[in-house]
Structure formats: C-alpha cells, structure tokens
Amino acid sequence: MNQTIIRCPACGAKNRIPPEKLHLRARCGRCGSSLAGGVDGKVIELDDTRFDGFVRTAALPVVVDFYSPTCGPCRMLAPVIDDVARKFADRVLFGKIDTSRHQLTASQFNIRGVPTLLFFKQGRLVDQIVGAAPRDQIEQGIRSLL
C-alpha cells in the first residue's frame, strides 16, 4: 500500500497517512498536534470510488483536474497544476482523475472535454474551467474559493 509519511511539526514523530485519507485534517498519533498542510502540495490521484468522499469530507476547498494521459493539452497543464498545488498547499487540496479509466465520475459532471478543472467548496461545485487555461486564470479561480 502506498502511504505518505508526514513528520509532525510539533514533536517530530513520523505519521503514516493512507492515500484515501490525505484530504482529512490529520492529527499526530503521538502528541495530537495538527498535521495541516502535511500533504505538501501534492496532487492526489483519485478514482470513481474515492472521488465523492474526497470532495465531500475535505476540510479545505478542492480543485480536481479531469485529464487523459493521451491528451496533449493535459500533459502541458500538469506541471502548472503541480506548481499551483505547491503554492496553495495549506489552503486548497488538489486531486486529479483520469477520465479514460474512471468514466463514471466524468459522466456525473458532464465532462466532455479534457482538461477540465472543477472547483469545490464545502463539497459543492462552485466553478469550472474547460481547456488548458493559463496559470493566472487557474489562480484566480482558486482565489475565488478562498
């Protein structure tokens, strides 16, 4: 199982966090301190079974990138999303879902073209960007969530 290890900023203890729980507000197993921001700006890979729980139970606003690995614009947008995820690491969670493998979630949101970014706040869809948008437009969408 692929787990992320987050070091507690208070006591230094290493905490194993399963990928399906990275979006929750984790606490240190030793001292109980918050591990907020511990995901370190990573974009979390989602699938049809984990998507709903990720978005609904997230303690922070969520941005989800719907992509396909064979899509040229998606590949161009991926490093931009990674950079923006690091920039907003402590304020927004980022996920991505491969629409060629996980079509149920894509059809639920009527995703007809990739890349598509969906912006969620408190589990509700509040905005979307279709196409390979420039960094400024993506950051503006994120700021509107905050």
C-alpha positions, 0 to 999 in steps of 0.5 A, spaced: 500 500 500 502 506 498 502 511 504 505 518 505 509 519 511 508 526 514 513 528 520 509 532 525 511 539 526 510 539 533 514 533 536 517 530 530 514 523 530 513 520 523 505 519 521 503 514 516 497 517 512 493 512 507 492 515 500 484 515 501 485 519 507 490 525 505 484 530 504 482 529 512 485 534 517 490 529 520 492 529 527 499 526 530 498 519 533 503 521 538 502 528 541 495 530 537 498 536 534 495 538 527 498 535 521 495 541 516 498 542 510 502 535 511 500 533 504 505 538 501 502 540 495 501 534 492 496 532 487 492 526 489 490 521 484 483 519 485 478 514 482 470 513 481 470 510 488 474 515 492 472 521 488 465 523 492 468 522 499 474 526 497 470 532 495 465 531 500 469 530 507 475 535 505 476 540 510 479 545 505 476 547 498 478 542 492 480 543 485 480 536 481 483 536 474 479 531 469 485 529 464 487 523 459 494 521 459 493 521 451 491 528 451 496 533 449 493 539 452 493 535 459 500 533 459 502 541 458 497 543 464 500 538 469 506 541 471 502 548 472 497 544 476 503 541 480 506 548 481 499 551 483 498 545 488 505 547 491 503 554 492 496 553 495 498 547 499 495 549 506 489 552 503 486 548 497 487 540 496 488 538 489 486 531 486 486 529 479 482 523 475 483 520 469 477 520 465 479 514 460 479 509 466 474 512 471 468 514 466 463 514 471 465 520 475 466 524 468 459 522 466 456 525 473 459 532 471 458 532 464 465 532 462 466 532 455 472 535 454 479 534 457 482 538 461 477 540 465 478 543 472 472 543 477 472 547 483 469 545 490 467 548 496 464 545 502 463 539 497 459 543 492 461 545 485 462 552 485 466 553 478 469 550 472 474 551 467 474 547 460 481 547 456 488 548 458 487 555 461 493 559 463 496 559 470 493 566 472 486 564 470 487 557 474 489 562 480 484 566 480 479 561 480 482 558 486 482 565 489 475 565 488 474 559 493 478 562 498 
